[in-house]
Amino acid sequence: MYDIAIIGAGPAGSTLARLIGEQFNTVIIDKRCFSDMPADYGSGKCCGGLLAPDAQAMLAKMHLSLPHSVLSEPQIFVVRAIDFQRNLERCYQRYYINMNRWQFDRWLLSLVPSAVDVVEKTTLKTFERQSDHYKLTLSSHGQLQTVKAKVIIGADGAFSRVRKIAFCDRPFPKKYISIQQWVQTDDDQSYFSSIFDSDITDYYSWTIPKRDAMIIGTAVEPGPDAFDKFLLLKSRLKKYGFRFGEVMHREGAHILRTERLNQISTARNSIALTGEAAGFISSSSAEGFSYAFRSALMLAKSLRPGLKGFENRYRAYTGPLRTNIVFKIFKSHVIYNPHIRSAIMRTGITSMPIKYQPELTGHVATNCV
Ligand SMILES: Cc1cc2nc3c(=O)[nH]c(=O)nc-3n(C[C@H](O)[C@H](O)[C@H](O)COP(=O)(O)OP(=O)(O)OC[C@H]3O[C@@H](n4cnc5c(N)ncnc54)[C@H](O)[C@@H]3O)c2cc1C
Protein backbone atom coordinates (compact mmCIF):
# COMPACT_ATOMS: atom_id res chain seq x y z
CA MET A 1 0.00 0.00 0.00
CA TYR A 2 1.30 3.45 -0.92
CA ASP A 3 0.99 6.46 1.35
CA ILE A 4 0.41 8.73 -1.64
CA ALA A 5 -0.58 8.11 -5.27
CA ILE A 6 0.04 11.11 -7.52
CA ILE A 7 -1.93 11.03 -10.77
CA GLY A 8 -0.12 13.04 -13.45
CA ALA A 9 3.59 13.67 -14.02
CA GLY A 10 3.28 17.18 -15.44
CA PRO A 11 4.97 20.15 -13.73
CA ALA A 12 2.67 19.94 -10.65
CA GLY A 13 2.88 16.17 -10.13
CA SER A 14 6.63 15.87 -10.73
CA THR A 15 7.36 18.83 -8.46
CA LEU A 16 5.26 17.36 -5.67
CA ALA A 17 6.89 13.92 -6.08
CA ARG A 18 10.33 15.54 -5.95
CA LEU A 19 9.46 17.32 -2.70
CA ILE A 20 7.71 14.50 -0.79
CA GLY A 21 9.26 11.41 -2.37
CA GLU A 22 11.83 10.78 0.37
CA GLN A 23 9.29 11.20 3.17
CA PHE A 24 6.37 9.07 1.96
CA ASN A 25 5.96 5.81 0.12
CA THR A 26 4.88 7.44 -3.15
CA VAL A 27 3.85 6.38 -6.64
CA ILE A 28 3.45 8.78 -9.59
CA ILE A 29 1.29 7.54 -12.45
CA ASP A 30 0.99 9.05 -15.94
CA LYS A 31 -0.67 7.95 -19.14
CA ARG A 32 2.17 9.42 -21.17
CA CYS A 33 5.49 7.78 -21.93
CA PHE A 34 8.49 9.96 -21.13
CA SER A 35 11.19 7.71 -22.52
CA ASP A 36 10.12 7.72 -26.19
CA MET A 37 10.65 11.01 -28.00
CA PRO A 38 7.45 11.97 -29.85
CA ALA A 39 7.88 10.90 -33.48
CA ASP A 40 6.88 14.20 -35.07
CA TYR A 41 6.72 17.82 -34.00
CA GLY A 42 4.92 18.70 -30.81
CA SER A 43 5.64 17.49 -27.33
CA GLY A 44 3.06 14.89 -26.43
CA LYS A 45 1.33 17.69 -24.51
CA CYS A 46 -0.38 20.49 -26.38
CA CYS A 47 1.38 23.58 -25.04
CA GLY A 48 3.08 26.80 -26.07
CA GLY A 49 6.14 25.92 -23.97
CA LEU A 50 6.84 29.49 -22.83
CA LEU A 51 8.26 29.88 -19.35
CA ALA A 52 6.96 33.24 -18.09
CA PRO A 53 8.75 35.42 -15.51
CA ASP A 54 6.55 34.16 -12.63
CA ALA A 55 7.47 30.57 -13.46
CA GLN A 56 11.15 31.52 -13.81
CA ALA A 57 10.95 33.06 -10.32
CA MET A 58 9.45 29.85 -8.95
CA LEU A 59 12.31 27.79 -10.43
CA ALA A 60 14.76 30.20 -8.78
CA LYS A 61 12.98 29.82 -5.44
CA MET A 62 13.26 26.04 -5.77
CA HIS A 63 17.02 26.44 -6.55
CA LEU A 64 16.53 24.98 -10.02
CA SER A 65 18.08 26.19 -13.26
CA LEU A 66 17.11 24.93 -16.69
CA PRO A 67 19.36 22.47 -18.50
CA HIS A 68 20.27 23.30 -22.10
CA SER A 69 18.29 20.30 -23.42
CA VAL A 70 15.04 22.02 -22.39
CA LEU A 71 15.61 25.16 -24.45
CA SER A 72 14.08 25.76 -27.83
CA GLU A 73 14.70 28.64 -30.25
CA PRO A 74 14.41 31.55 -30.68
CA GLN A 75 14.42 33.22 -27.26
CA ILE A 76 11.71 35.86 -27.15
CA PHE A 77 11.66 39.36 -25.69
CA VAL A 78 8.59 40.83 -27.37
CA VAL A 79 4.87 40.18 -27.30
CA ARG A 80 3.10 41.48 -30.39
CA ALA A 81 -0.51 42.12 -29.37
CA ILE A 82 -2.89 42.37 -32.32
CA ASP A 83 -6.56 43.29 -32.26
CA PHE A 84 -7.76 42.09 -35.66
CA GLN A 85 -11.14 43.80 -35.57
CA ARG A 86 -9.81 47.23 -34.66
CA ASN A 87 -6.65 46.85 -36.72
CA LEU A 88 -4.63 47.79 -33.66
CA GLU A 89 -1.21 46.52 -32.79
CA ARG A 90 1.29 47.10 -30.00
CA CYS A 91 4.58 45.52 -28.94
CA TYR A 92 5.43 44.90 -25.29
CA GLN A 93 8.76 43.86 -23.81
CA ARG A 94 8.42 40.51 -22.00
CA TYR A 95 11.03 37.93 -21.02
CA TYR A 96 9.90 34.41 -21.84
CA ILE A 97 12.04 31.33 -22.07
CA ASN A 98 11.12 29.36 -25.16
CA MET A 99 11.20 25.66 -24.29
CA ASN A 100 10.60 22.20 -25.66
CA ARG A 101 7.67 21.15 -23.47
CA TRP A 102 8.38 17.43 -23.69
CA GLN A 103 11.99 17.94 -22.59
CA PHE A 104 10.78 20.23 -19.79
CA ASP A 105 8.44 17.56 -18.42
CA ARG A 106 11.12 14.90 -18.79
CA TRP A 107 13.63 17.02 -16.91
CA LEU A 108 11.20 17.73 -14.04
CA LEU A 109 10.43 14.02 -13.77
CA SER A 110 14.16 13.17 -13.75
CA LEU A 111 14.49 15.17 -10.51
CA VAL A 112 12.07 12.86 -8.67
CA PRO A 113 13.98 10.77 -6.09
CA SER A 114 14.55 7.11 -6.94
CA ALA A 115 12.48 6.07 -3.89
CA VAL A 116 9.35 7.11 -5.83
CA ASP A 117 7.75 4.50 -8.11
CA VAL A 118 7.22 6.06 -11.55
CA VAL A 119 4.53 4.29 -13.59
CA GLU A 120 4.19 5.46 -17.22
CA LYS A 121 1.72 4.58 -20.00
CA THR A 122 -0.89 3.95 -17.33
CA THR A 123 -4.23 5.73 -17.02
CA LEU A 124 -6.29 6.20 -13.88
CA LYS A 125 -9.80 4.96 -14.63
CA THR A 126 -11.52 5.22 -11.26
CA PHE A 127 -11.07 4.82 -7.51
CA GLU A 128 -13.15 3.95 -4.50
CA ARG A 129 -12.88 4.38 -0.74
CA GLN A 130 -12.12 1.22 1.28
CA SER A 131 -11.97 1.76 5.07
CA ASP A 132 -8.74 3.77 5.58
CA HIS A 133 -7.45 3.84 1.98
CA TYR A 134 -8.43 4.10 -1.69
CA LYS A 135 -8.39 1.37 -4.29
CA LEU A 136 -7.35 2.83 -7.66
CA THR A 137 -8.18 1.08 -10.92
CA LEU A 138 -5.60 1.70 -13.61
CA SER A 139 -5.41 0.74 -17.24
CA SER A 140 -2.14 -0.14 -18.93
CA HIS A 141 -1.85 -1.66 -22.42
CA GLY A 142 -5.54 -2.59 -22.26
CA GLN A 143 -5.09 -4.45 -18.96
CA LEU A 144 -6.75 -3.34 -15.71
CA GLN A 145 -4.78 -3.38 -12.49
CA THR A 146 -5.31 -1.97 -9.00
CA VAL A 147 -3.13 -0.19 -6.46
CA LYS A 148 -3.94 1.01 -2.95
CA ALA A 149 -3.04 4.38 -1.45
CA LYS A 150 -3.96 6.30 1.68
CA VAL A 151 -4.00 9.63 -0.17
CA ILE A 152 -4.72 10.48 -3.82
CA ILE A 153 -3.33 13.61 -5.45
CA GLY A 154 -4.91 14.76 -8.69
CA ALA A 155 -2.14 16.47 -10.66
CA ASP A 156 -3.84 15.35 -13.85
CA GLY A 157 -4.39 18.69 -15.53
CA ALA A 158 -7.38 20.36 -17.16
CA PHE A 159 -9.26 17.12 -17.87
CA SER A 160 -8.71 15.80 -14.35
CA ARG A 161 -10.28 12.42 -13.71
CA VAL A 162 -9.60 12.81 -9.97
CA ARG A 163 -11.50 16.09 -9.90
CA LYS A 164 -14.36 14.65 -11.92
CA ILE A 165 -14.80 11.78 -9.46
CA ALA A 166 -14.06 13.41 -6.11
CA PHE A 167 -15.20 17.01 -6.60
CA CYS A 168 -18.11 16.54 -9.03
CA ASP A 169 -20.45 18.53 -6.76
CA ARG A 170 -18.17 21.59 -6.87
CA PRO A 171 -18.26 24.25 -9.63
CA PHE A 172 -15.79 23.69 -12.47
CA PRO A 173 -13.75 26.40 -14.19
CA LYS A 174 -14.86 27.30 -17.72
CA LYS A 175 -13.48 24.79 -20.24
CA TYR A 176 -11.96 25.80 -23.57
CA ILE A 177 -10.62 23.64 -26.35
CA SER A 178 -7.19 24.65 -27.49
CA ILE A 179 -6.19 23.77 -31.02
CA GLN A 180 -2.60 24.07 -32.19
CA GLN A 181 -0.88 23.45 -35.50
CA TRP A 182 2.86 23.43 -36.07
CA VAL A 183 3.37 24.92 -39.52
CA GLN A 184 6.41 25.38 -41.74
CA THR A 185 7.59 28.95 -42.07
CA ASP A 186 10.48 30.92 -43.50
CA ASP A 187 9.30 33.91 -41.47
CA ASP A 188 12.06 34.85 -39.00
CA GLN A 189 9.72 35.75 -36.15
CA SER A 190 11.27 37.35 -33.10
CA TYR A 191 8.05 37.67 -31.11
CA PHE A 192 5.19 35.79 -29.51
CA SER A 193 1.94 37.20 -30.83
CA SER A 194 -1.31 37.31 -28.88
CA ILE A 195 -4.32 37.87 -31.07
CA PHE A 196 -7.70 39.22 -30.05
CA ASP A 197 -10.68 38.62 -32.33
CA SER A 198 -14.19 38.09 -30.95
CA ASP A 199 -15.24 36.25 -34.15
CA ILE A 200 -12.80 33.54 -33.13
CA THR A 201 -12.89 33.50 -29.33
CA ASP A 202 -13.62 35.58 -26.24
CA TYR A 203 -10.19 34.41 -25.00
CA TYR A 204 -7.14 34.71 -27.25
CA SER A 205 -5.12 33.12 -30.04
CA TRP A 206 -1.36 33.04 -30.50
CA THR A 207 1.64 32.36 -32.70
CA ILE A 208 4.93 31.15 -31.22
CA PRO A 209 8.13 30.57 -33.18
CA LYS A 210 9.77 27.16 -32.58
CA ARG A 211 13.01 26.52 -34.45
CA ASP A 212 12.04 26.11 -38.14
CA ALA A 213 8.34 26.00 -37.32
CA MET A 214 5.66 28.29 -35.99
CA ILE A 215 2.88 27.24 -33.63
CA ILE A 216 -0.52 28.70 -34.48
CA GLY A 217 -2.97 28.21 -31.64
CA THR A 218 -6.25 29.33 -30.18
CA ALA A 219 -8.47 28.58 -27.19
CA VAL A 220 -12.11 28.43 -28.24
CA GLU A 221 -15.35 27.49 -26.55
CA PRO A 222 -16.24 23.82 -27.17
CA GLY A 223 -18.71 23.32 -30.03
CA PRO A 224 -19.07 21.89 -33.53
CA ASP A 225 -17.59 25.06 -35.07
CA ALA A 226 -14.39 25.01 -32.94
CA PHE A 227 -12.18 23.92 -35.85
CA ASP A 228 -13.83 26.40 -38.26
CA LYS A 229 -12.81 29.15 -35.85
CA PHE A 230 -9.26 27.89 -35.95
CA LEU A 231 -9.36 27.97 -39.77
CA LEU A 232 -10.72 31.53 -39.61
CA LEU A 233 -7.73 32.45 -37.43
CA LYS A 234 -5.34 31.01 -40.01
CA SER A 235 -6.96 32.87 -42.89
CA ARG A 236 -6.91 36.17 -40.98
CA LEU A 237 -3.25 35.65 -40.04
CA LYS A 238 -2.43 35.14 -43.74
CA LYS A 239 -4.33 38.28 -44.72
CA TYR A 240 -2.44 40.16 -42.01
CA GLY A 241 0.89 39.17 -43.55
CA PHE A 242 1.94 36.08 -41.58
CA ARG A 243 3.74 33.64 -43.87
CA PHE A 244 3.38 29.93 -43.30
CA GLY A 245 3.08 26.74 -45.31
CA GLU A 246 2.43 23.08 -44.71
CA VAL A 247 1.06 21.72 -41.44
CA MET A 248 3.69 19.55 -39.75
CA HIS A 249 1.77 18.56 -36.61
CA ARG A 250 -1.72 19.00 -35.15
CA GLU A 251 -2.66 18.84 -31.48
CA GLY A 252 -5.47 19.78 -29.12
CA ALA A 253 -6.25 19.83 -25.40
CA HIS A 254 -8.61 21.26 -22.88
CA ILE A 255 -7.60 24.38 -21.03
CA LEU A 256 -9.34 25.78 -17.97
CA ARG A 257 -10.23 29.38 -17.34
CA THR A 258 -11.04 30.05 -13.70
CA GLU A 259 -13.64 32.82 -13.64
CA ARG A 260 -14.75 32.63 -10.01
CA LEU A 261 -12.97 31.73 -6.81
CA ASN A 262 -15.41 28.93 -5.97
CA GLN A 263 -14.19 27.11 -9.11
CA ILE A 264 -10.96 26.29 -7.28
CA SER A 265 -11.04 22.98 -5.41
CA THR A 266 -8.14 21.93 -3.21
CA ALA A 267 -8.63 19.01 -0.81
CA ARG A 268 -11.00 16.86 1.19
CA ASN A 269 -11.34 13.24 2.37
CA SER A 270 -7.65 12.44 1.78
CA ILE A 271 -7.80 13.63 -1.84
CA ALA A 272 -6.10 16.81 -3.06
CA LEU A 273 -5.85 18.59 -6.39
CA THR A 274 -2.83 20.57 -7.52
CA GLY A 275 -1.88 22.58 -10.60
CA GLU A 276 -4.46 23.08 -13.33
CA ALA A 277 -6.63 20.23 -11.97
CA ALA A 278 -7.37 22.43 -8.96
CA GLY A 279 -8.17 25.42 -11.19
CA PHE A 280 -4.82 27.12 -10.58
CA ILE A 281 -4.09 28.84 -13.91
CA SER A 282 -4.07 32.46 -15.01
CA SER A 283 -7.39 33.42 -16.58
CA SER A 284 -5.77 36.39 -18.30
CA SER A 285 -2.80 34.72 -20.04
CA ALA A 286 -3.36 30.93 -19.59
CA GLU A 287 0.06 30.79 -17.91
CA GLY A 288 0.04 27.59 -15.89
CA PHE A 289 3.59 26.59 -14.95
CA SER A 290 4.05 29.03 -12.06
CA TYR A 291 0.71 27.90 -10.58
CA ALA A 292 1.64 24.25 -10.96
CA PHE A 293 4.91 24.88 -9.08
CA ARG A 294 3.38 27.08 -6.39
CA SER A 295 0.45 24.81 -5.61
CA ALA A 296 2.73 21.72 -5.53
CA LEU A 297 5.06 23.52 -3.10
CA MET A 298 2.12 24.40 -0.86
CA LEU A 299 0.80 20.86 -0.97
CA ALA A 300 4.24 19.49 -0.08
CA LYS A 301 4.42 21.92 2.86
CA SER A 302 0.99 20.83 4.09
CA LEU A 303 2.01 17.15 3.90
CA ARG A 304 5.31 17.63 5.74
CA PRO A 305 3.84 17.30 9.29
CA GLY A 306 2.03 14.11 8.21
CA LEU A 307 -1.05 12.91 6.37
CA LYS A 308 -3.45 13.75 9.21
CA GLY A 309 -5.19 17.07 8.64
CA PHE A 310 -3.16 18.00 5.54
CA GLU A 311 -6.35 19.05 3.73
CA ASN A 312 -6.99 22.01 6.06
CA ARG A 313 -3.34 23.05 5.97
CA TYR A 314 -3.33 22.96 2.16
CA ARG A 315 -6.49 25.06 1.97
CA ALA A 316 -4.91 27.61 4.32
CA TYR A 317 -1.53 27.71 2.54
CA THR A 318 -3.16 28.28 -0.85
CA GLY A 319 -4.82 31.51 0.40
CA PRO A 320 -2.24 33.80 -1.30
CA LEU A 321 -2.59 31.82 -4.54
CA ARG A 322 -6.36 32.40 -4.49
CA THR A 323 -5.74 36.12 -3.99
CA ASN A 324 -3.45 36.03 -7.01
CA ILE A 325 -6.17 34.25 -9.03
CA VAL A 326 -8.66 37.00 -8.03
CA PHE A 327 -6.23 39.56 -9.44
CA LYS A 328 -5.92 37.57 -12.69
CA ILE A 329 -9.72 37.35 -12.98
CA PHE A 330 -9.92 41.12 -12.57
CA LYS A 331 -7.11 41.62 -15.12
CA SER A 332 -8.90 39.33 -17.52
CA HIS A 333 -12.07 41.48 -17.29
CA VAL A 334 -9.95 44.47 -18.31
CA ILE A 335 -7.94 42.85 -21.12
CA TYR A 336 -10.87 40.99 -22.67
CA ASN A 337 -13.25 43.93 -22.65
CA PRO A 338 -12.85 45.14 -26.28
CA HIS A 339 -13.50 48.80 -25.40
CA ILE A 340 -11.09 48.97 -22.47
CA ARG A 341 -8.45 46.96 -24.37
CA SER A 342 -8.57 49.16 -27.44
CA ALA A 343 -8.48 52.31 -25.27
CA ILE A 344 -5.35 50.98 -23.51
CA MET A 345 -3.73 49.91 -26.79
CA ARG A 346 -4.46 53.30 -28.36
CA THR A 347 -2.64 55.10 -25.51
CA GLY A 348 0.43 52.95 -26.26
CA ILE A 349 1.20 52.88 -22.53
CA THR A 350 4.17 50.57 -21.67
CA SER A 351 4.45 49.54 -25.35
CA MET A 352 7.67 49.58 -27.38
CA PRO A 353 8.15 51.43 -30.66
CA ILE A 354 8.88 48.45 -32.95
CA LYS A 355 7.77 48.46 -36.57
CA TYR A 356 7.46 45.23 -38.49
CA GLN A 357 8.18 46.64 -41.95
CA PRO A 358 8.88 44.55 -45.03
CA GLU A 359 12.18 46.21 -45.83
CA LEU A 360 13.43 45.56 -42.25
CA THR A 361 11.97 42.19 -41.35
CA GLY A 362 10.06 40.75 -44.25
CA HIS A 363 6.74 41.52 -42.50
CA VAL A 364 3.95 43.74 -43.71
CA ALA A 365 3.93 47.30 -42.42
CA THR A 366 1.81 47.69 -39.32
CA ASN A 367 0.76 50.34 -36.89
CA CYS A 368 2.84 48.87 -34.07
CA VAL A 369 4.31 52.22 -33.04
C1 LIG B 1 -2.41 24.96 -25.89
C2 LIG B 1 -1.87 25.29 -24.53
C3 LIG B 1 -0.76 26.12 -24.44
C4 LIG B 1 -0.23 26.44 -23.18
N1 LIG B 1 0.89 27.21 -23.13
C5 LIG B 1 1.44 27.51 -21.93
C6 LIG B 1 2.65 28.24 -21.86
O1 LIG B 1 3.27 28.57 -22.89
N2 LIG B 1 3.14 28.58 -20.64
C7 LIG B 1 2.48 28.21 -19.49
O2 LIG B 1 2.94 28.55 -18.39
N3 LIG B 1 1.35 27.47 -19.53
C8 LIG B 1 0.82 27.09 -20.72
N4 LIG B 1 -0.31 26.33 -20.76
C9 LIG B 1 -0.90 25.85 -19.52
C10 LIG B 1 -0.02 24.72 -18.96
O3 LIG B 1 0.24 23.76 -19.97
C11 LIG B 1 -0.73 24.00 -17.80
O4 LIG B 1 -1.38 24.91 -16.96
C12 LIG B 1 0.32 23.23 -17.00
O5 LIG B 1 0.90 22.25 -17.81
C13 LIG B 1 -0.36 22.62 -15.80
O6 LIG B 1 0.51 21.69 -15.21
P1 LIG B 1 -0.10 20.44 -14.43
O7 LIG B 1 1.05 19.66 -13.96
O8 LIG B 1 -1.13 20.92 -13.46
O9 LIG B 1 -0.93 19.63 -15.54
P2 LIG B 1 -0.44 19.00 -16.93
O10 LIG B 1 0.81 19.63 -17.39
O11 LIG B 1 -1.63 19.03 -17.81
O12 LIG B 1 -0.09 17.51 -16.55
C14 LIG B 1 -1.10 16.57 -16.29
C15 LIG B 1 -0.50 15.18 -16.47
O13 LIG B 1 -1.48 14.23 -16.06
C16 LIG B 1 -1.50 13.16 -16.99
N5 LIG B 1 -2.85 12.59 -16.91
C17 LIG B 1 -4.04 13.21 -17.17
N6 LIG B 1 -5.06 12.39 -16.92
C18 LIG B 1 -4.52 11.22 -16.50
C19 LIG B 1 -5.08 9.96 -16.09
N7 LIG B 1 -6.41 9.76 -16.03
N8 LIG B 1 -4.23 8.97 -15.73
C20 LIG B 1 -2.89 9.15 -15.77
N9 LIG B 1 -2.30 10.32 -16.14
C21 LIG B 1 -3.11 11.33 -16.49
C22 LIG B 1 -1.17 13.83 -18.33
O14 LIG B 1 -0.63 12.88 -19.24
C23 LIG B 1 -0.15 14.88 -17.92
O15 LIG B 1 1.17 14.41 -17.99
C24 LIG B 1 -0.85 25.96 -22.00
C25 LIG B 1 -1.96 25.11 -22.10
C26 LIG B 1 -2.45 24.77 -23.34
C27 LIG B 1 -3.62 23.81 -23.43
The ligand as an SDF file (V2000), in Angstrom:
LIG
                    3D

 53 58  0  0  0  0  0  0  0  0999 V2000
   -2.4060   24.9610  -25.8850 C   0  0  0  0  0  0  0  0  0  0  0  0
   -1.8650   25.2930  -24.5260 C   0  0  0  0  0  0  0  0  0  0  0  0
   -0.7600   26.1210  -24.4360 C   0  0  0  0  0  0  0  0  0  0  0  0
   -0.2320   26.4430  -23.1820 C   0  0  0  0  0  0  0  0  0  0  0  0
    0.8930   27.2080  -23.1290 N   0  0  0  0  0  0  0  0  0  0  0  0
    1.4370   27.5080  -21.9320 C   0  0  0  0  0  0  0  0  0  0  0  0
    2.6520   28.2380  -21.8630 C   0  0  0  0  0  0  0  0  0  0  0  0
    3.2680   28.5740  -22.8850 O   0  0  0  0  0  0  0  0  0  0  0  0
    3.1410   28.5770  -20.6400 N   0  0  0  0  0  0  0  0  0  0  0  0
    2.4780   28.2070  -19.4920 C   0  0  0  0  0  0  0  0  0  0  0  0
    2.9410   28.5520  -18.3860 O   0  0  0  0  0  0  0  0  0  0  0  0
    1.3460   27.4710  -19.5350 N   0  0  0  0  0  0  0  0  0  0  0  0
    0.8180   27.0930  -20.7200 C   0  0  0  0  0  0  0  0  0  0  0  0
   -0.3100   26.3270  -20.7630 N   0  0  0  0  0  0  0  0  0  0  0  0
   -0.8990   25.8540  -19.5160 C   0  0  0  0  0  0  0  0  0  0  0  0
   -0.0220   24.7220  -18.9600 C   0  0  0  0  0  0  0  0  0  0  0  0
    0.2350   23.7630  -19.9730 O   0  0  0  0  0  0  0  0  0  0  0  0
   -0.7260   24.0030  -17.8030 C   0  0  0  0  0  0  0  0  0  0  0  0
   -1.3790   24.9120  -16.9600 O   0  0  0  0  0  0  0  0  0  0  0  0
    0.3160   23.2300  -16.9990 C   0  0  0  0  0  0  0  0  0  0  0  0
    0.8990   22.2540  -17.8140 O   0  0  0  0  0  0  0  0  0  0  0  0
   -0.3560   22.6150  -15.7990 C   0  0  0  0  0  0  0  0  0  0  0  0
    0.5080   21.6860  -15.2120 O   0  0  0  0  0  0  0  0  0  0  0  0
   -0.1040   20.4390  -14.4330 P   0  0  0  0  0  0  0  0  0  0  0  0
    1.0490   19.6550  -13.9580 O   0  0  0  0  0  0  0  0  0  0  0  0
   -1.1280   20.9200  -13.4650 O   0  0  0  0  0  0  0  0  0  0  0  0
   -0.9300   19.6320  -15.5380 O   0  0  0  0  0  0  0  0  0  0  0  0
   -0.4370   18.9980  -16.9250 P   0  0  0  0  0  0  0  0  0  0  0  0
    0.8060   19.6260  -17.3920 O   0  0  0  0  0  0  0  0  0  0  0  0
   -1.6260   19.0340  -17.8060 O   0  0  0  0  0  0  0  0  0  0  0  0
   -0.0900   17.5120  -16.5530 O   0  0  0  0  0  0  0  0  0  0  0  0
   -1.0960   16.5700  -16.2850 C   0  0  0  0  0  0  0  0  0  0  0  0
   -0.4960   15.1800  -16.4680 C   0  0  0  0  0  0  0  0  0  0  0  0
   -1.4830   14.2300  -16.0580 O   0  0  0  0  0  0  0  0  0  0  0  0
   -1.5010   13.1640  -16.9930 C   0  0  0  0  0  0  0  0  0  0  0  0
   -2.8480   12.5930  -16.9070 N   0  0  0  0  0  0  0  0  0  0  0  0
   -4.0360   13.2130  -17.1650 C   0  0  0  0  0  0  0  0  0  0  0  0
   -5.0600   12.3870  -16.9220 N   0  0  0  0  0  0  0  0  0  0  0  0
   -4.5200   11.2190  -16.5010 C   0  0  0  0  0  0  0  0  0  0  0  0
   -5.0810    9.9600  -16.0860 C   0  0  0  0  0  0  0  0  0  0  0  0
   -6.4080    9.7610  -16.0300 N   0  0  0  0  0  0  0  0  0  0  0  0
   -4.2310    8.9670  -15.7270 N   0  0  0  0  0  0  0  0  0  0  0  0
   -2.8860    9.1490  -15.7720 C   0  0  0  0  0  0  0  0  0  0  0  0
   -2.2970   10.3210  -16.1420 N   0  0  0  0  0  0  0  0  0  0  0  0
   -3.1090   11.3300  -16.4950 C   0  0  0  0  0  0  0  0  0  0  0  0
   -1.1730   13.8250  -18.3330 C   0  0  0  0  0  0  0  0  0  0  0  0
   -0.6340   12.8850  -19.2400 O   0  0  0  0  0  0  0  0  0  0  0  0
   -0.1550   14.8750  -17.9190 C   0  0  0  0  0  0  0  0  0  0  0  0
    1.1650   14.4080  -17.9900 O   0  0  0  0  0  0  0  0  0  0  0  0
   -0.8460   25.9630  -22.0000 C   0  0  0  0  0  0  0  0  0  0  0  0
   -1.9610   25.1110  -22.0950 C   0  0  0  0  0  0  0  0  0  0  0  0
   -2.4550   24.7710  -23.3410 C   0  0  0  0  0  0  0  0  0  0  0  0
   -3.6200   23.8140  -23.4270 C   0  0  0  0  0  0  0  0  0  0  0  0
  1  2  1  0
  2  3  1  0
  2 52  2  0
  3  4  2  0
  4  5  1  0
  4 50  1  0
  5  6  2  0
  6  7  1  0
  6 13  1  0
  7  8  2  0
  7  9  1  0
  9 10  1  0
 10 11  2  0
 10 12  1  0
 12 13  2  0
 13 14  1  0
 14 15  1  0
 14 50  1  0
 15 16  1  0
 16 17  1  0
 16 18  1  0
 18 19  1  0
 18 20  1  0
 20 21  1  0
 20 22  1  0
 22 23  1  0
 23 24  1  0
 24 25  2  0
 24 26  1  0
 24 27  1  0
 27 28  1  0
 28 29  2  0
 28 30  1  0
 28 31  1  0
 31 32  1  0
 32 33  1  0
 33 34  1  0
 33 48  1  0
 34 35  1  0
 35 36  1  0
 35 46  1  0
 36 37  1  0
 36 45  1  0
 37 38  2  0
 38 39  1  0
 39 40  1  0
 39 45  2  0
 40 41  1  0
 40 42  2  0
 42 43  1  0
 43 44  2  0
 44 45  1  0
 46 47  1  0
 46 48  1  0
 48 49  1  0
 50 51  2  0
 51 52  1  0
 52 53  1  0
M  END
$$$$
